[in-house]
Amino acid sequence: MSNISLNTKLLKIVKYGDPILRKRVKDVIDFTNLSIFTQNMLKLMYEEKGIGLAANQVGVSLNILVIDISGMDEDENLKPLILINTKIIHTEGSISMEEGCLSVPDIRADIVRPETITIEFQDLNQEVHIRSFSGLISRVIQHELDHLSGKFFTDYLSPIKKSMISKRLVEISKDGFPSTGIIV
Ligand code: CO
């Protein structure tokens, strides 16, 4: 399979309700055009004021993530992260943080996830890295990795909270946005 088509693909955010977001992605084998594709993903993410984006959120079912939390975090991680074929190999701790999602607009919720993660991933040069992350960046990576396995942050909500947002999820599926925002 060749990735030539990634070069010219016009990117837009795929919203909740599109079946591609429920499908587990495939690993990248052909790295052709990944550099330009991930730059285009970053550009779209900045335009949409996101801090992380998974490839299936732009309709490409491959294990690719882009992340940039430099607007939120002054300490470190100032460069955008481009992660290919990422796998979590270790987690530690547990912490609750509020999440939102470009594919689930205007809905935010507190979600409990591991605090620290260790991941294995490839860079654009196909080199393999193992790195650990904590704090916001760990949270963003976990949220984006869920996208790659067909999951949404809203899947973790209790039945009561799910029922509070169910009408809005239907609206997003139909119109791309809910009639009103909500934090649960
Ligand atoms: Co998301």
Backbone and ligand atoms as CSV (ligand in chain L), in Angstrom:
chain,resi,resn,atom,element,x,y,z
A,1,MET,N,N,0.851,-1.201,0.000
A,1,MET,CA,C,0.000,0.000,0.000
A,1,MET,C,C,0.883,1.246,0.000
A,2,SER,N,N,0.585,2.176,-0.858
A,2,SER,CA,C,1.387,3.389,-0.954
A,2,SER,C,C,0.634,4.571,-0.356
A,3,ASN,N,N,1.382,5.484,0.207
A,3,ASN,CA,C,0.778,6.668,0.818
A,3,ASN,C,C,0.832,7.896,-0.079
A,4,ILE,N,N,1.041,7.703,-1.374
A,4,ILE,CA,C,1.139,8.825,-2.307
A,4,ILE,C,C,-0.054,9.768,-2.163
A,5,SER,N,N,-1.251,9.200,-1.959
A,5,SER,CA,C,-2.466,10.019,-1.912
A,5,SER,C,C,-2.480,10.959,-0.713
A,6,LEU,N,N,-1.679,10.652,0.329
A,6,LEU,CA,C,-1.649,11.539,1.498
A,6,LEU,C,C,-1.147,12.930,1.131
A,7,ASN,N,N,-0.355,12.988,0.087
A,7,ASN,CA,C,0.274,14.239,-0.336
A,7,ASN,C,C,-0.734,15.313,-0.727
A,8,THR,N,N,-1.795,14.901,-1.379
A,8,THR,CA,C,-2.722,15.868,-1.953
A,8,THR,C,C,-4.054,15.915,-1.209
A,9,LYS,N,N,-4.139,15.133,-0.151
A,9,LYS,CA,C,-5.428,15.038,0.545
A,9,LYS,C,C,-5.803,16.372,1.207
A,10,LEU,N,N,-7.003,16.830,0.943
A,10,LEU,CA,C,-7.512,18.038,1.595
A,10,LEU,C,C,-8.102,17.626,2.939
A,11,LEU,N,N,-7.556,18.192,4.014
A,11,LEU,CA,C,-7.926,17.689,5.332
A,11,LEU,C,C,-9.081,18.467,5.948
A,12,LYS,N,N,-9.994,17.706,6.556
A,12,LYS,CA,C,-10.990,18.336,7.415
A,12,LYS,C,C,-11.341,17.387,8.553
A,13,ILE,N,N,-11.825,17.946,9.652
A,13,ILE,CA,C,-12.082,17.138,10.851
A,13,ILE,C,C,-13.321,16.263,10.645
A,14,VAL,N,N,-13.127,14.967,10.901
A,14,VAL,CA,C,-14.228,14.007,10.875
A,14,VAL,C,C,-14.885,14.021,12.258
A,15,LYS,N,N,-16.219,14.083,12.286
A,15,LYS,CA,C,-16.932,14.233,13.552
A,15,LYS,C,C,-17.518,12.904,14.057
A,16,TYR,N,N,-17.869,12.924,15.334
A,16,TYR,CA,C,-18.557,11.795,15.976
A,16,TYR,C,C,-19.707,11.322,15.089
A,17,GLY,N,N,-19.836,10.011,14.941
A,17,GLY,CA,C,-20.900,9.466,14.096
A,17,GLY,C,C,-20.359,8.890,12.804
A,18,ASP,N,N,-19.189,9.352,12.372
A,18,ASP,CA,C,-18.573,8.782,11.174
A,18,ASP,C,C,-17.945,7.432,11.537
A,19,PRO,N,N,-18.291,6.369,10.803
A,19,PRO,CA,C,-17.803,5.031,11.171
A,19,PRO,C,C,-16.279,4.890,11.201
A,20,ILE,N,N,-15.550,5.743,10.478
A,20,ILE,CA,C,-14.081,5.605,10.479
A,20,ILE,C,C,-13.504,5.821,11.883
A,21,LEU,N,N,-14.221,6.597,12.702
A,21,LEU,CA,C,-13.730,6.880,14.057
A,21,LEU,C,C,-13.980,5.725,15.026
A,22,ARG,N,N,-14.713,4.698,14.586
A,22,ARG,CA,C,-14.934,3.514,15.420
A,22,ARG,C,C,-14.074,2.336,14.967
A,23,LYS,N,N,-13.269,2.563,13.951
A,23,LYS,CA,C,-12.431,1.501,13.377
A,23,LYS,C,C,-11.010,1.603,13.902
A,24,ARG,N,N,-10.430,0.467,14.274
A,24,ARG,CA,C,-9.021,0.464,14.681
A,24,ARG,C,C,-8.144,0.736,13.457
A,25,VAL,N,N,-7.172,1.622,13.608
A,25,VAL,CA,C,-6.312,1.986,12.464
A,25,VAL,C,C,-5.263,0.906,12.208
A,26,LYS,N,N,-4.583,1.033,11.080
A,26,LYS,CA,C,-3.469,0.131,10.742
A,26,LYS,C,C,-2.140,0.846,11.015
A,27,ASP,N,N,-1.097,0.050,11.254
A,27,ASP,CA,C,0.230,0.633,11.399
A,27,ASP,C,C,0.726,1.177,10.062
A,28,VAL,N,N,1.562,2.192,10.123
A,28,VAL,CA,C,2.176,2.751,8.916
A,28,VAL,C,C,3.326,1.848,8.485
A,29,ILE,N,N,3.329,1.479,7.222
A,29,ILE,CA,C,4.446,0.705,6.661
A,29,ILE,C,C,5.221,1.584,5.686
A,30,ASP,N,N,4.477,2.313,4.848
A,30,ASP,CA,C,5.087,3.189,3.850
A,30,ASP,C,C,5.125,4.621,4.400
A,31,PHE,N,N,6.327,5.156,4.618
A,31,PHE,CA,C,6.465,6.493,5.202
A,31,PHE,C,C,6.476,7.613,4.153
A,32,THR,N,N,6.239,7.255,2.890
A,32,THR,CA,C,6.218,8.251,1.815
A,32,THR,C,C,5.188,9.342,2.109
A,33,ASN,N,N,5.573,10.580,2.003
A,33,ASN,CA,C,4.674,11.727,2.155
A,33,ASN,C,C,4.146,11.942,3.579
A,34,LEU,N,N,4.662,11.192,4.541
A,34,LEU,CA,C,4.186,11.379,5.917
A,34,LEU,C,C,4.571,12.741,6.467
A,35,SER,N,N,5.723,13.258,6.023
A,35,SER,CA,C,6.172,14.541,6.525
A,35,SER,C,C,5.187,15.651,6.141
A,36,ILE,N,N,4.816,15.701,4.866
A,36,ILE,CA,C,3.882,16.748,4.426
A,36,ILE,C,C,2.491,16.504,5.014
A,37,PHE,N,N,2.102,15.224,5.114
A,37,PHE,CA,C,0.789,14.908,5.671
A,37,PHE,C,C,0.685,15.360,7.133
A,38,THR,N,N,1.720,15.076,7.932
A,38,THR,CA,C,1.659,15.457,9.347
A,38,THR,C,C,1.747,16.977,9.516
A,39,GLN,N,N,2.483,17.664,8.612
A,39,GLN,CA,C,2.487,19.135,8.656
A,39,GLN,C,C,1.083,19.672,8.369
A,40,ASN,N,N,0.393,19.038,7.416
A,40,ASN,CA,C,-0.988,19.453,7.122
A,40,ASN,C,C,-1.929,19.169,8.287
A,41,MET,N,N,-1.693,18.038,8.959
A,41,MET,CA,C,-2.492,17.733,10.158
A,41,MET,C,C,-2.270,18.798,11.233
A,42,LEU,N,N,-1.008,19.160,11.461
A,42,LEU,CA,C,-0.700,20.188,12.471
A,42,LEU,C,C,-1.367,21.510,12.118
A,43,LYS,N,N,-1.291,21.879,10.830
A,43,LYS,CA,C,-1.875,23.145,10.386
A,43,LYS,C,C,-3.374,23.179,10.680
A,44,LEU,N,N,-4.050,22.082,10.341
A,44,LEU,CA,C,-5.491,21.997,10.606
A,44,LEU,C,C,-5.764,22.040,12.114
A,45,MET,N,N,-4.942,21.329,12.885
A,45,MET,CA,C,-5.117,21.306,14.341
A,45,MET,C,C,-4.991,22.711,14.930
A,46,TYR,N,N,-4.001,23.475,14.461
A,46,TYR,CA,C,-3.838,24.852,14.947
A,46,TYR,C,C,-5.050,25.704,14.542
A,47,GLU,N,N,-5.500,25.544,13.310
A,47,GLU,CA,C,-6.674,26.313,12.847
A,47,GLU,C,C,-7.891,26.033,13.719
A,48,GLU,N,N,-8.020,24.766,14.132
A,48,GLU,CA,C,-9.193,24.352,14.920
A,48,GLU,C,C,-8.960,24.545,16.421
A,49,LYS,N,N,-7.791,25.087,16.791
A,49,LYS,CA,C,-7.424,25.334,18.180
A,49,LYS,C,C,-7.419,24.057,19.017
A,50,GLY,N,N,-6.931,22.974,18.412
A,50,GLY,CA,C,-6.763,21.714,19.144
A,50,GLY,C,C,-5.331,21.581,19.630
A,51,ILE,N,N,-5.101,20.609,20.526
A,51,ILE,CA,C,-3.744,20.349,21.008
A,51,ILE,C,C,-3.284,18.939,20.653
A,52,GLY,N,N,-4.165,18.162,20.030
A,52,GLY,CA,C,-3.797,16.832,19.564
A,52,GLY,C,C,-4.741,16.405,18.455
A,53,LEU,N,N,-4.228,15.586,17.540
A,53,LEU,CA,C,-5.072,15.133,16.431
A,53,LEU,C,C,-4.598,13.750,15.979
A,54,ALA,N,N,-5.544,12.850,15.809
A,54,ALA,CA,C,-5.248,11.505,15.315
A,54,ALA,C,C,-5.609,11.443,13.832
A,55,ALA,N,N,-4.876,10.612,13.072
A,55,ALA,CA,C,-5.068,10.589,11.617
A,55,ALA,C,C,-6.490,10.202,11.216
A,56,ASN,N,N,-7.119,9.301,11.982
A,56,ASN,CA,C,-8.496,8.940,11.585
A,56,ASN,C,C,-9.479,10.090,11.822
A,57,GLN,N,N,-9.071,11.092,12.599
A,57,GLN,CA,C,-9.907,12.295,12.738
A,57,GLN,C,C,-9.870,13.169,11.487
A,58,VAL,N,N,-8.956,12.858,10.565
A,58,VAL,CA,C,-8.989,13.525,9.258
A,58,VAL,C,C,-9.258,12.489,8.159
A,59,GLY,N,N,-9.817,11.339,8.560
A,59,GLY,CA,C,-10.268,10.358,7.580
A,59,GLY,C,C,-9.206,9.404,7.069
A,60,VAL,N,N,-8.057,9.337,7.756
A,60,VAL,CA,C,-6.975,8.443,7.327
A,60,VAL,C,C,-6.745,7.400,8.420
A,61,SER,N,N,-7.021,6.136,8.115
A,61,SER,CA,C,-7.021,5.099,9.139
A,61,SER,C,C,-5.624,4.504,9.336
A,62,LEU,N,N,-4.708,5.348,9.806
A,62,LEU,CA,C,-3.319,4.928,10.049
A,62,LEU,C,C,-2.867,5.409,11.424
A,63,ASN,N,N,-1.881,4.703,12.008
A,63,ASN,CA,C,-1.387,5.003,13.360
A,63,ASN,C,C,-0.441,6.218,13.332
A,64,ILE,N,N,-1.055,7.407,13.274
A,64,ILE,CA,C,-0.318,8.678,13.210
A,64,ILE,C,C,-0.990,9.679,14.153
A,65,LEU,N,N,-0.180,10.330,14.992
A,65,LEU,CA,C,-0.694,11.374,15.885
A,65,LEU,C,C,0.155,12.623,15.765
A,66,VAL,N,N,-0.473,13.785,15.871
A,66,VAL,CA,C,0.286,15.021,16.051
A,66,VAL,C,C,-0.219,15.704,17.313
A,67,ILE,N,N,0.705,16.271,18.071
A,67,ILE,CA,C,0.378,16.885,19.359
A,67,ILE,C,C,1.218,18.142,19.520
A,68,ASP,N,N,0.611,19.207,20.027
A,68,ASP,CA,C,1.374,20.404,20.381
A,68,ASP,C,C,0.661,21.100,21.527
A,69,ILE,N,N,1.269,20.996,22.721
A,69,ILE,CA,C,0.661,21.633,23.893
A,69,ILE,C,C,1.424,22.896,24.275
A,70,SER,N,N,2.238,23.425,23.342
A,70,SER,CA,C,3.103,24.556,23.713
A,70,SER,C,C,2.294,25.786,24.117
A,71,GLY,N,N,1.048,25.898,23.658
A,71,GLY,CA,C,0.207,27.015,24.072
A,71,GLY,C,C,-0.318,26.876,25.485
A,72,MET,N,N,-0.236,25.674,26.057
A,72,MET,CA,C,-0.832,25.395,27.362
A,72,MET,C,C,0.212,25.200,28.453
A,73,ASP,N,N,1.425,24.850,28.074
A,73,ASP,CA,C,2.424,24.400,29.038
A,73,ASP,C,C,3.707,25.171,28.786
A,74,GLU,N,N,4.179,25.877,29.810
A,74,GLU,CA,C,5.350,26.738,29.599
A,74,GLU,C,C,6.670,26.020,29.852
A,75,ASP,N,N,6.624,24.880,30.507
A,75,ASP,CA,C,7.862,24.242,30.951
A,75,ASP,C,C,8.657,23.587,29.824
A,76,GLU,N,N,7.987,22.673,29.120
A,76,GLU,CA,C,8.757,21.814,28.230
A,76,GLU,C,C,7.878,21.389,27.057
A,77,ASN,N,N,8.352,20.451,26.298
A,77,ASN,CA,C,7.585,19.909,25.182
A,77,ASN,C,C,7.141,21.008,24.227
A,78,LEU,N,N,8.007,21.987,24.021
A,78,LEU,CA,C,7.605,23.131,23.213
A,78,LEU,C,C,7.467,22.792,21.734
A,79,LYS,N,N,8.153,21.754,21.316
A,79,LYS,CA,C,8.062,21.385,19.908
A,79,LYS,C,C,6.858,20.481,19.678
A,80,PRO,N,N,6.245,20.600,18.502
A,80,PRO,CA,C,5.179,19.648,18.205
A,80,PRO,C,C,5.725,18.216,18.175
A,81,LEU,N,N,4.913,17.292,18.648
A,81,LEU,CA,C,5.284,15.877,18.620
A,81,LEU,C,C,4.581,15.211,17.448
A,82,ILE,N,N,5.331,14.450,16.670
A,82,ILE,CA,C,4.744,13.656,15.590
A,82,ILE,C,C,5.057,12.202,15.905
A,83,LEU,N,N,4.019,11.435,16.181
A,83,LEU,CA,C,4.181,10.061,16.661
A,83,LEU,C,C,3.589,9.088,15.653
A,84,ILE,N,N,4.407,8.126,15.217
A,84,ILE,CA,C,3.962,7.123,14.247
A,84,ILE,C,C,4.026,5.740,14.906
A,85,ASN,N,N,3.011,4.937,14.662
A,85,ASN,CA,C,2.972,3.547,15.159
A,85,ASN,C,C,3.195,3.470,16.669
A,86,THR,N,N,2.475,4.319,17.388
A,86,THR,CA,C,2.630,4.424,18.845
A,86,THR,C,C,1.928,3.289,19.577
A,87,LYS,N,N,2.628,2.767,20.581
A,87,LYS,CA,C,2.033,1.779,21.475
A,87,LYS,C,C,2.385,2.155,22.903
A,88,ILE,N,N,1.410,2.004,23.819
A,88,ILE,CA,C,1.695,2.204,25.249
A,88,ILE,C,C,2.336,0.935,25.771
A,89,ILE,N,N,3.496,1.066,26.429
A,89,ILE,CA,C,4.120,-0.146,26.968
A,89,ILE,C,C,4.096,-0.168,28.497
A,90,HIS,N,N,3.769,0.958,29.124
A,90,HIS,CA,C,3.680,0.966,30.583
A,90,HIS,C,C,2.832,2.157,31.030
A,91,THR,N,N,2.051,1.970,32.086
A,91,THR,CA,C,1.315,3.098,32.673
A,91,THR,C,C,1.498,3.078,34.186
A,92,GLU,N,N,1.327,4.261,34.784
A,92,GLU,CA,C,1.464,4.358,36.230
A,92,GLU,C,C,0.542,5.442,36.769
A,93,GLY,N,N,-0.020,5.186,37.949
A,93,GLY,CA,C,-0.833,6.185,38.625
A,93,GLY,C,C,-2.189,6.364,37.983
A,94,SER,N,N,-2.907,7.365,38.467
A,94,SER,CA,C,-4.266,7.602,38.008
A,94,SER,C,C,-4.628,9.039,38.347
A,95,ILE,N,N,-5.261,9.730,37.416
A,95,ILE,CA,C,-5.574,11.143,37.649
A,95,ILE,C,C,-6.797,11.532,36.817
A,96,SER,N,N,-7.586,12.458,37.361
A,96,SER,CA,C,-8.763,12.950,36.645
A,96,SER,C,C,-8.438,14.294,35.997
A,97,MET,N,N,-8.782,14.435,34.728
A,97,MET,CA,C,-8.593,15.709,34.020
A,97,MET,C,C,-9.769,15.928,33.068
A,98,GLU,N,N,-10.054,17.205,32.815
A,98,GLU,CA,C,-11.135,17.513,31.877
A,98,GLU,C,C,-10.647,17.354,30.441
A,99,GLU,N,N,-11.476,16.736,29.613
A,99,GLU,CA,C,-11.125,16.529,28.209
A,99,GLU,C,C,-12.206,17.070,27.291
A,100,GLY,N,N,-11.764,17.421,26.097
A,100,GLY,CA,C,-12.672,17.777,25.016
A,100,GLY,C,C,-12.105,17.163,23.750
A,101,CYS,N,N,-12.776,17.358,22.615
A,101,CYS,CA,C,-12.331,16.673,21.400
A,101,CYS,C,C,-12.834,17.417,20.169
A,102,LEU,N,N,-11.960,17.603,19.180
A,102,LEU,CA,C,-12.381,18.293,17.954
A,102,LEU,C,C,-13.474,17.518,17.211
A,103,SER,N,N,-13.524,16.197,17.419
A,103,SER,CA,C,-14.551,15.383,16.758
A,103,SER,C,C,-15.851,15.325,17.556
A,104,VAL,N,N,-15.797,15.836,18.800
A,104,VAL,CA,C,-16.996,15.860,19.669
A,104,VAL,C,C,-17.121,17.288,20.200
A,105,PRO,N,N,-17.413,18.257,19.331
A,105,PRO,CA,C,-17.304,19.659,19.734
A,105,PRO,C,C,-18.283,20.056,20.837
A,106,ASP,N,N,-17.826,20.983,21.677
A,106,ASP,CA,C,-18.660,21.612,22.711
A,106,ASP,C,C,-19.133,20.668,23.811
A,107,ILE,N,N,-18.480,19.511,23.927
A,107,ILE,CA,C,-18.752,18.620,25.048
A,107,ILE,C,C,-17.428,18.416,25.782
A,108,ARG,N,N,-17.464,18.640,27.108
A,108,ARG,CA,C,-16.251,18.416,27.902
A,108,ARG,C,C,-16.623,17.548,29.093
A,109,ALA,N,N,-15.665,16.746,29.572
A,109,ALA,CA,C,-15.955,15.851,30.689
A,109,ALA,C,C,-14.680,15.511,31.438
A,110,ASP,N,N,-14.823,15.300,32.755
A,110,ASP,CA,C,-13.709,14.823,33.569
A,110,ASP,C,C,-13.544,13.325,33.363
A,111,ILE,N,N,-12.334,12.933,33.017
A,111,ILE,CA,C,-12.052,11.518,32.727
A,111,ILE,C,C,-10.842,11.085,33.560
A,112,VAL,N,N,-10.930,9.896,34.153
A,112,VAL,CA,C,-9.804,9.340,34.915
A,112,VAL,C,C,-8.968,8.452,33.994
A,113,ARG,N,N,-7.658,8.725,33.975
A,113,ARG,CA,C,-6.739,7.893,33.179
A,113,ARG,C,C,-5.428,7.757,33.949
A,114,PRO,N,N,-4.552,6.840,33.497
A,114,PRO,CA,C,-3.215,6.769,34.087
A,114,PRO,C,C,-2.506,8.120,34.021
A,115,GLU,N,N,-1.670,8.388,35.042
A,115,GLU,CA,C,-0.991,9.676,35.111
A,115,GLU,C,C,0.265,9.709,34.227
A,116,THR,N,N,1.043,8.646,34.305
A,116,THR,CA,C,2.301,8.579,33.551
A,116,THR,C,C,2.227,7.413,32.569
A,117,ILE,N,N,2.717,7.647,31.364
A,117,ILE,CA,C,2.749,6.562,30.372
A,117,ILE,C,C,4.147,6.458,29.769
A,118,THR,N,N,4.480,5.251,29.392
A,118,THR,CA,C,5.682,5.035,28.582
A,118,THR,C,C,5.216,4.490,27.242
A,119,ILE,N,N,5.668,5.144,26.174
A,119,ILE,CA,C,5.245,4.712,24.836
A,119,ILE,C,C,6.451,4.373,23.971
A,120,GLU,N,N,6.169,3.487,23.029
A,120,GLU,CA,C,7.146,3.219,21.965
A,120,GLU,C,C,6.539,3.771,20.689
A,121,PHE,N,N,7.332,4.507,19.922
A,121,PHE,CA,C,6.813,5.077,18.679
A,121,PHE,C,C,7.948,5.251,17.678
A,122,GLN,N,N,7.584,5.537,16.430
A,122,GLN,CA,C,8.566,5.873,15.403
A,122,GLN,C,C,8.444,7.350,15.053
A,123,ASP,N,N,9.580,7.961,14.662
A,123,ASP,CA,C,9.529,9.322,14.144
A,123,ASP,C,C,9.409,9.263,12.619
A,124,LEU,N,N,9.452,10.425,11.993
A,124,LEU,CA,C,9.266,10.487,10.532
A,124,LEU,C,C,10.398,9.794,9.777
A,125,ASN,N,N,11.543,9.610,10.459
A,125,ASN,CA,C,12.673,8.894,9.840
A,125,ASN,C,C,12.655,7.403,10.147
A,126,GLN,N,N,11.544,6.936,10.692
A,126,GLN,CA,C,11.310,5.526,11.011
A,126,GLN,C,C,12.142,5.036,12.197
A,127,GLU,N,N,12.797,5.959,12.898
A,127,GLU,CA,C,13.565,5.544,14.072
A,127,GLU,C,C,12.628,5.282,15.239
A,128,VAL,N,N,12.922,4.233,15.992
A,128,VAL,CA,C,12.083,3.842,17.122
A,128,VAL,C,C,12.577,4.550,18.390
A,129,HIS,N,N,11.625,5.088,19.157
A,129,HIS,CA,C,11.940,5.758,20.428
A,129,HIS,C,C,11.076,5.169,21.526
A,130,ILE,N,N,11.609,5.199,22.743
A,130,ILE,CA,C,10.812,4.882,23.925
A,130,ILE,C,C,10.916,6.088,24.852
A,131,ARG,N,N,9.752,6.652,25.209
A,131,ARG,CA,C,9.760,7.845,26.073
A,131,ARG,C,C,8.617,7.795,27.071
A,132,SER,N,N,8.828,8.433,28.219
A,132,SER,CA,C,7.774,8.533,29.230
A,132,SER,C,C,7.245,9.960,29.298
A,133,PHE,N,N,5.960,10.073,29.573
A,133,PHE,CA,C,5.304,11.382,29.649
A,133,PHE,C,C,4.370,11.420,30.853
A,134,SER,N,N,4.280,12.607,31.483
A,134,SER,CA,C,3.323,12.840,32.561
A,134,SER,C,C,2.582,14.141,32.279
A,135,GLY,N,N,1.569,14.409,33.087
A,135,GLY,CA,C,0.864,15.682,32.985
A,135,GLY,C,C,0.010,15.772,31.736
A,136,LEU,N,N,-0.153,17.005,31.241
A,136,LEU,CA,C,-1.076,17.248,30.127
A,136,LEU,C,C,-0.706,16.454,28.875
A,137,ILE,N,N,0.586,16.381,28.592
A,137,ILE,CA,C,0.979,15.714,27.343
A,137,ILE,C,C,0.657,14.216,27.389
A,138,SER,N,N,0.827,13.614,28.574
A,138,SER,CA,C,0.447,12.206,28.762
A,138,SER,C,C,-1.047,12.033,28.493
A,139,ARG,N,N,-1.824,12.976,29.009
A,139,ARG,CA,C,-3.272,12.918,28.821
A,139,ARG,C,C,-3.654,13.037,27.351
A,140,VAL,N,N,-3.014,13.964,26.649
A,140,VAL,CA,C,-3.348,14.176,25.232
A,140,VAL,C,C,-2.975,12.923,24.421
A,141,ILE,N,N,-1.800,12.370,24.698
A,141,ILE,CA,C,-1.382,11.158,23.961
A,141,ILE,C,C,-2.393,10.031,24.185
A,142,GLN,N,N,-2.830,9.837,25.433
A,142,GLN,CA,C,-3.786,8.754,25.713
A,142,GLN,C,C,-5.122,8.985,25.019
A,143,HIS,N,N,-5.580,10.237,25.023
A,143,HIS,CA,C,-6.829,10.573,24.338
A,143,HIS,C,C,-6.712,10.271,22.837
A,144,GLU,N,N,-5.577,10.675,22.249
A,144,GLU,CA,C,-5.397,10.474,20.801
A,144,GLU,C,C,-5.212,8.995,20.464
A,145,LEU,N,N,-4.503,8.264,21.336
A,145,LEU,CA,C,-4.335,6.827,21.099
A,145,LEU,C,C,-5.681,6.110,21.146
A,146,ASP,N,N,-6.579,6.568,22.007
A,146,ASP,CA,C,-7.932,6.003,22.026
A,146,ASP,C,C,-8.599,6.160,20.665
A,147,HIS,N,N,-8.435,7.325,20.039
A,147,HIS,CA,C,-9.010,7.513,18.693
A,147,HIS,C,C,-8.522,6.415,17.751
A,148,LEU,N,N,-7.232,6.100,17.832
A,148,LEU,CA,C,-6.654,5.120,16.907
A,148,LEU,C,C,-7.212,3.717,17.137
A,149,SER,N,N,-7.768,3.469,18.354
A,149,SER,CA,C,-8.434,2.170,18.565
A,149,SER,C,C,-9.948,2.292,18.501
A,150,GLY,N,N,-10.441,3.385,17.958
A,150,GLY,CA,C,-11.890,3.509,17.732
A,150,GLY,C,C,-12.679,3.955,18.947
A,151,LYS,N,N,-11.988,4.574,19.913
A,151,LYS,CA,C,-12.666,4.977,21.157
A,151,LYS,C,C,-12.749,6.493,21.300
A,152,PHE,N,N,-13.793,6.939,22.031
A,152,PHE,CA,C,-13.957,8.361,22.364
A,152,PHE,C,C,-13.876,8.536,23.877
A,153,PHE,N,N,-13.500,9.740,24.316
A,153,PHE,CA,C,-13.453,9.992,25.771
A,153,PHE,C,C,-14.831,9.826,26.399
A,154,THR,N,N,-15.858,10.064,25.621
A,154,THR,CA,C,-17.223,9.958,26.165
A,154,THR,C,C,-17.604,8.509,26.473
A,155,ASP,N,N,-16.873,7.547,25.898
A,155,ASP,CA,C,-17.149,6.131,26.180
A,155,ASP,C,C,-16.934,5.796,27.655
A,156,TYR,N,N,-16.096,6.580,28.345
A,156,TYR,CA,C,-15.763,6.298,29.745
A,156,TYR,C,C,-16.811,6.826,30.721
A,157,LEU,N,N,-17.761,7.609,30.239
A,157,LEU,CA,C,-18.722,8.247,31.148
A,157,LEU,C,C,-19.693,7.234,31.748
A,158,SER,N,N,-20.180,7.565,32.945
A,158,SER,CA,C,-21.193,6.733,33.597
A,158,SER,C,C,-22.471,6.767,32.770
A,159,PRO,N,N,-23.351,5.766,32.944
A,159,PRO,CA,C,-24.619,5.762,32.191
A,159,PRO,C,C,-25.401,7.070,32.344
A,160,ILE,N,N,-25.385,7.653,33.558
A,160,ILE,CA,C,-26.143,8.904,33.788
A,160,ILE,C,C,-25.548,10.042,32.951
A,161,LYS,N,N,-24.222,10.158,32.983
A,161,LYS,CA,C,-23.584,11.228,32.206
A,161,LYS,C,C,-23.733,10.979,30.708
A,162,LYS,N,N,-23.682,9.704,30.313
A,162,LYS,CA,C,-23.902,9.385,28.892
A,162,LYS,C,C,-25.296,9.844,28.445
A,163,SER,N,N,-26.278,9.617,29.318
A,163,SER,CA,C,-27.633,10.019,28.938
A,163,SER,C,C,-27.751,11.540,28.862
A,164,MET,N,N,-26.912,12.244,29.666
A,164,MET,CA,C,-26.941,13.711,29.626
A,164,MET,C,C,-26.413,14.269,28.304
A,165,ILE,N,N,-25.550,13.500,27.636
A,165,ILE,CA,C,-24.964,14.028,26.394
A,165,ILE,C,C,-25.496,13.327,25.141
A,166,SER,N,N,-26.362,12.309,25.317
A,166,SER,CA,C,-26.726,11.466,24.166
A,166,SER,C,C,-27.411,12.263,23.054
A,167,LYS,N,N,-28.303,13.194,23.443
A,167,LYS,CA,C,-28.998,14.001,22.431
A,167,LYS,C,C,-27.989,14.849,21.647
A,168,ARG,N,N,-27.014,15.382,22.382
A,168,ARG,CA,C,-26.000,16.219,21.717
A,168,ARG,C,C,-25.122,15.403,20.774
A,169,LEU,N,N,-24.829,14.146,21.140
A,169,LEU,CA,C,-24.023,13.297,20.249
A,169,LEU,C,C,-24.773,13.035,18.938
A,170,VAL,N,N,-26.084,12.844,19.048
A,170,VAL,CA,C,-26.896,12.644,17.835
A,170,VAL,C,C,-26.848,13.906,16.973
A,171,GLU,N,N,-26.926,15.067,17.635
A,171,GLU,CA,C,-26.862,16.337,16.893
A,171,GLU,C,C,-25.520,16.505,16.188
A,172,ILE,N,N,-24.445,16.118,16.875
A,172,ILE,CA,C,-23.114,16.211,16.245
A,172,ILE,C,C,-23.059,15.295,15.024
A,173,SER,N,N,-23.592,14.072,15.160
A,173,SER,CA,C,-23.603,13.128,14.031
A,173,SER,C,C,-24.321,13.713,12.827
A,174,LYS,N,N,-25.386,14.489,13.085
A,174,LYS,CA,C,-26.197,15.029,11.984
A,174,LYS,C,C,-25.668,16.358,11.464
A,175,ASP,N,N,-25.347,17.273,12.380
A,175,ASP,CA,C,-25.050,18.658,11.970
A,175,ASP,C,C,-23.594,19.053,12.174
A,176,GLY,N,N,-22.829,18.216,12.856
A,176,GLY,CA,C,-21.430,18.554,13.129
A,176,GLY,C,C,-21.226,19.295,14.438
A,177,PHE,N,N,-22.315,19.823,14.995
A,177,PHE,CA,C,-22.242,20.534,16.286
A,177,PHE,C,C,-23.495,20.264,17.091
A,178,PRO,N,N,-23.406,20.299,18.436
A,178,PRO,CA,C,-24.607,20.172,19.260
A,178,PRO,C,C,-25.329,21.518,19.357
A,179,SER,N,N,-26.612,21.482,19.678
A,179,SER,CA,C,-27.361,22.746,19.799
A,179,SER,C,C,-26.874,23.556,20.998
A,180,THR,N,N,-26.395,22.878,22.049
A,180,THR,CA,C,-25.807,23.582,23.194
A,180,THR,C,C,-24.609,22.791,23.707
A,181,GLY,N,N,-23.651,23.507,24.262
A,181,GLY,CA,C,-22.480,22.860,24.847
A,181,GLY,C,C,-22.795,22.335,26.234
A,182,ILE,N,N,-21.914,21.462,26.744
A,182,ILE,CA,C,-22.138,20.916,28.094
A,182,ILE,C,C,-20.807,20.450,28.674
A,183,ILE,N,N,-20.678,20.581,30.007
A,183,ILE,CA,C,-19.558,19.988,30.742
A,183,ILE,C,C,-20.147,18.992,31.737
A,184,VAL,N,N,-19.734,17.738,31.665
A,184,VAL,CA,C,-20.279,16.733,32.595
A,184,VAL,C,C,-19.161,16.116,33.430
L,1,CO,CO,CO,-10.315,13.675,20.362
